[in-house]
Amino acid sequence: MSVTYGKVELMSDEYDGTQPLPVPNDGPSMHDLVIRDMEARKAFGLHKYGAILQANNGRDALTDLYEELIDALVYLRQLIEERPVLAVEHEFCPYDCDSCHGEDCPCDRLGCAGSV
């Protein structure tokens, strides 16, 4: 089963098994948090620009999205740098540490097999 909203297919029920299924817990719903954040951004935009974001507003949404995604990637990279444990846990390393076996590896990540 898939869910389509307008022209966009939002999800499919096909599970590919690449990650474990989520474990239920007492934490808040991420959907509810995102909805709350979106409501706050809408109010902020209305206050700042005097209008809500709507289609056909004279801006190029693709350019705006591209620039926002670049900013998001920069913040993601900052997060990776500031939390080296995440880099090790998710096996992110800009170097091929498996092939250097720790010899003259430029990697300085905490716990990386190639760190010196």
C-alpha positions as a printed Julia matrix, in Angstrom:
116×3 Matrix{Float64}:
  0.0    0.0    0.0
  1.24   3.49  -0.75
 -0.16   6.87   0.21
 -0.31   9.63  -2.39
 -0.85  13.28  -1.59
 -1.49  15.34  -4.67
  1.22  14.39  -7.15
  3.59  12.92  -4.56
  3.81   9.32  -3.32
  4.62   9.74   0.34
  5.28   6.19   1.43
  5.19   2.58   0.49
  4.64  -0.43   2.71
  7.54  -2.3    1.16
 10.18  -2.93   3.83
 13.64  -3.64   2.48
 15.18  -4.79   5.78
 18.18  -2.45   5.61
 17.52  -1.14   9.11
 15.91  -2.66  12.17
 12.27  -1.85  12.8
 11.74   1.06  15.22
 11.37   0.15  18.88
  8.34   1.76  20.57
  9.16   3.86  23.63
  7.75   6.67  25.78
  9.32   9.45  23.69
  7.28  12.06  21.84
  6.04  11.49  18.29
  8.5   12.94  15.78
  5.51  13.75  13.54
  3.92  15.81  16.32
  7.22  17.63  16.91
  7.59  18.4   13.21
  3.99  19.65  13.01
  4.65  21.91  16.01
  7.84  23.18  14.37
  6.0   23.8   11.09
  3.27  25.78  12.87
  5.96  27.89  14.56
  7.76  28.49  11.21
  4.48  29.48   9.58
  3.83  32.04  12.33
  7.42  33.29  12.06
  7.14  33.69   8.28
  3.83  35.5    8.58
  5.37  37.89  11.11
  8.63  38.4    9.19
  7.28  38.61   5.62
  3.65  39.58   6.23
  2.47  36.54   4.25
  2.44  32.77   4.43
  4.38  30.72   1.92
  2.17  29.92  -1.05
  2.61  28.6   -4.58
  3.07  31.14  -7.38
  4.58  33.71  -5.03
  7.19  34.99  -7.46
 10.09  32.97  -6.03
 11.85  29.95  -7.5
 11.03  27.17  -5.03
 13.63  24.83  -6.56
 16.41  27.36  -5.95
 15.15  28.04  -2.42
 15.04  24.3   -1.67
 18.51  23.72  -3.11
 20.0   26.5   -0.99
 18.22  25.24   2.13
 19.49  21.69   1.51
 23.04  22.96   1.13
 22.66  24.72   4.48
 21.26  21.51   5.99
 24.26  19.53   4.73
 26.62  22.05   6.3
 24.81  21.68   9.64
 24.93  17.89   9.27
 28.67  18.01   8.64
 29.09  20.22  11.71
 27.16  17.68  13.75
 29.37  14.87  12.48
 32.51  16.83  13.38
 31.24  17.8   16.83
 30.07  14.28  17.69
 32.86  11.94  16.59
 31.15   8.99  18.26
 28.39   9.28  15.67
 30.98   9.08  12.93
 32.41   5.86  14.35
 29.01   4.31  15.11
 27.81   4.95  11.58
 31.15   4.04  10.02
 31.5    7.48   8.44
 35.06   8.27   7.57
 36.33  10.34   4.66
 39.31   7.99   4.36
 39.48   4.35   3.39
 40.7    3.22   6.81
 39.98  -0.44   6.15
 42.61  -0.53   3.44
 45.33   1.37   5.32
 45.13  -0.88   8.42
 46.16   2.03  10.63
 49.46   2.61   8.85
 49.93   6.28   7.95
 46.18   6.84   8.01
 45.24  10.52   8.06
 42.03   9.77   9.94
 41.78  11.42  13.34
 38.33  10.15  14.3
 37.95   8.71  17.78
 37.81   4.95  17.58
 38.48   4.73  13.87
 40.45   1.61  12.98
 42.93   3.75  11.08
 43.43   6.54  13.62
 46.96   7.01  14.82
